[in-house]
Amino acid sequence: MHKMTERQLHDYLKTNYPIENEKCEWKEFKSLKNSVSGDAGSDIISYISAIANMQGGNLIIGIQDKTSNIVGIQDFAGYTIENIRFRINGNITNLNVDGFSVQEFITSDTNKLVWIFHIPKHQFRLPVYAHKKTWQRIDDNLVEMTKARLDAINPSLYKDYLGIMAINDFLYFSQEQMIEMMSQTGQGIAGKVELADADEDGEEGESQSDTKIIATGLIFPILCHEITKGLEEAKGRHGLPKEPGLRQKVQQQTDTLSNEPMQLRIGPEIVEKLRFALPNEMYSDANKGLINWFHILLYQIEAKEFLDIIGNAISDDNSKVKMATRKFEEIMREAKKMKQEFDDYKEETPEVGNENDDDDLDDFLRGLGIERP
């Protein structure tokens, strides 16, 4: 721990970290309760990912953004200078652990505490992930890393993905007997994904997920593909039958290898039609994250009505497409209400940290008409 007066610390920070840019970020983060691994794109691990994915640098917390006035960390939520590195390493991928360190400063006259994270540059051809995304800083905002920046880190990754998936799709169309054999034996499969109930154990003070995505891939691009499928399937669990036997039958008939050739033939066109039937407002910046709530409500609709809605959405009859769009708008309005209620709940309620709090969250979700899968 480094001790100095508040004036001395302010001068030290202004001398060594004078401006905010891609290598340096000042953040207030007076409370660490939901700040270390909280909202994607605005929490500590996202900033570490963004800084590491450029040239490395520093994240200073406990000082005001823009002004650099020292406010100090006031609520540590169980984090210490000793355990913060391990907690971050557990929530971030590809960070160079050996080069990652944290310094602690305290003002001797005002007792304010500041942490400085020293973040190494990403390792060779290994972008740093937080919340399963790669981040970078553009102006004053964190955004998902652009293809140009990803190419600068690993120029072959995007091309490899396109090439591998093209070959994979070609085999689906041309080697139906092989696909049938693979679906029966499981041999020769390059990747797969399964969903399971998440483990109940977890670190104290952290909310628990309800779904575990178990993905395997022969190479990294295929693994990314399977994880993406798993994320979409996880939302679909809300539409599965509650009765265990029927639920299992449905799961056995949906995402199967033998069905994939037909899915590849008709899937892209269906997805495109659905996209154009959805309200454009769904994809505005103001509604970030709304699509997840929309999917949950959509998947909960009874099978016959669901098929009618989707049938209208992909129809060549414009009047039917408009009917689907009106239904989607209705669902979107309800999804907005649910998302706002949940955001308010998160602000008003301490982060889930024990069994009773988890029960409270379940009760709240049931009040929105959502049961954990």
C-alpha positions, -999 to +999 in steps of 0.1 A: +000+000+000+013+035-009+004+064+014+005+100+005-017+131+010-047+136-013-029+165-030+002+144-035-018+115-049-037+138-073-004+152-086+010+117-089-019+105-110-019+136-132+018+132-138+018+095-146-017+091-161-025+126-174-052+118-200-078+092-208-072+073-240-070+037-253-042+031-228-056+048-198-091+049-182-103+067-151-134+054-134-152+063-102-165+028-092-172+039-056-189+006-050-175-027-063-206-047-056-218-048-092-187-032-109-162-060-112-182-084-133-216-067-138-230-051-170-212-060-201-194-030-217-194-009-185-178-030-158-142-035-148-135-067-167-148-050-199-124-021-195-095-045-188-105-064-220-106-032-240-072-019-228-055-053-232-068-056-268-050-024-278-015-019-264-021-025-228-023+003-202-039+012-169-073+014-153-076+037-123-106+034-101-117+056-072-113+088-092-139+108-111-142+102-149-132+134-168-121+154-138-097+130-121-110+142-087-103+116-060-134+101-045-121+067-033-135+033-033-161+032-006-178-002-008-154-031-015-181-059-015-156-084-002-128-076-027-093-070-015-060-061-032-051-098-027-082-115-042-092-090-069-067-104-094-079-139-090-116-129-092-109-110-124-088-138-139-118-161-133-141-139-153-119-130-183-103-151-210-068-149-225-055-122-201-017-124-196-019-132-159+019-128-153+018-092-165-014-082-147-011-064-113-029-041-090-015-012-069-033+003-039-030+039-028-045+056+003-046+092+012-032+098+047-052+129+053-086+120+039-084+082+040-095+077+004-084+045-014-075+042-051-066+011-071-045+011-103-048-019-125-017-024-147-029-043-178-006-060-202-011-061-240-029-091-253-008-122-260+001-130-296-030-138-316-051-140-285-077-113-280-089-108-244-126-117-238-150-104-211-186-116-211-176-138-241-169-106-262-138-088-272-139-051-264-121-019-275-124+018-266-137+042-293-139+078-282-154+076-247-173+043-251-165+006-250-177-013-281-173-048-293-141-051-312-142-042-349-132-068-375-102-046-384-089-047-348-095-084-346-076-089-378-047-069-363-045-093-335-052-125-354-056-119-392-065-155-399-093-160-373-122-146-394-110-161-426-105-195-409-140-194-395-156-187-429-135-214-446-142-240-420-179-234-419-181-233-457-165-268-459-187-280-431-219-267-448-208-283-481-205-317-464-240-314-451-253-309-486-231-335-504-225-363-478-259-372-465-250-408-458-220-397-437-241-372-418-266-400-410-238-422-398-224-394-376-258-387-361-261-424-351-226-430-338-214-396-328-181-402-345-164-376-367-184-347-352-163-315-352-184-297-326-215-300-305-233-281-277-255-293-248-274-274-222-277-283-186-289-268-153-261-246-139-242-256-108-256-242-076-223-235-061-206-202-068-188-173-052-206-155-025-220-122-037-224-132-073-257-140-090-262-175-102-271-185-138-298-211-144-282-226-175-248-241-182-237-242-219-213-272-226-197-267-259-169-286-277-152-278-309-123-294-329-108-260-335-115-226-320-138-212-348-161-242-345-161-238-307-173-202-311-200-214-335-213-239-310-212-214-281-233-190-302-258-218-308-259-225-271-266-189-262-297-189-285-308-224-273-306-212-237-333-186-243-354-213-260-355-234-228-383-210-215-406-225-242-400-261-233-429-281-218-430-283-180-438-320-179-404-338-178-413-366-202-427-344-229-399-319-223-373-347-230-391-358-262-391-322-276-354-318-268-346-351-286-364-339-318-351-303-321-313-297-325-302-331-340-274-337-365-297-355-389-319-323-391-291-299-398-289-304-436-325-292-440-320-265-415-290-252-435-311-253-467-341-233-454-327-216-422-310-185-437-340-175-457-363-180-427-340-160-404-339-131-430-376-130-433-381-130-395-356-102-392-375-080-417-408-088-399-395-076-365-399-039-356-369-019-365-371-003-330-359-037-316-324-030-329-320+006-317-292+014-293-318+024-267-332-011-267-299-029-262-306-063-246-344-062-253-342-090-279-335-115-251-367-106-232-385-107-265-373-142-272-383-154-238-419-142-243-420-154-279-409-189-269-436-191-242-464-188-267-484-221-272-472-242-301-501-236-325-502-198-320-464-197-323-464-216-356-492-193-369-471-162-360-439-175-376-459-187-407-472-152-411-438-137-407-422-158-434-451-156-458-449-140-492-482-124-485-475-088-472-508-087-453-497-117-433-463-103-426-479-071-413-500-093-390-469-109-376-452-075-372-482-062-352-479-093-330-442-088-326-448-051-316-472-063-290-447-088-276-420-061-277-441-037-256-445-064-230-408-072-232-399-035-226-420-035-194-404-067-181-369-054-189-376-021-171-390-039-141-360-061-139-336-032-143-354-014-115-352-046-094-315-048-099-310-012-089-331-015-057-320-049-046-285-059-034-267-083-057-278-119-052-255-135-027-272-162-007-300-187-010-327-164+003-318-137-021-319-162-050-354-172-038-364-136-039-352-133-075-371-164-084-403-149-069-397-117-088-393-135-121-424-156-115-442-122-110-431-114-146-444-148-158-409-163-161-398-196-146-362-206-145-357-234-171 
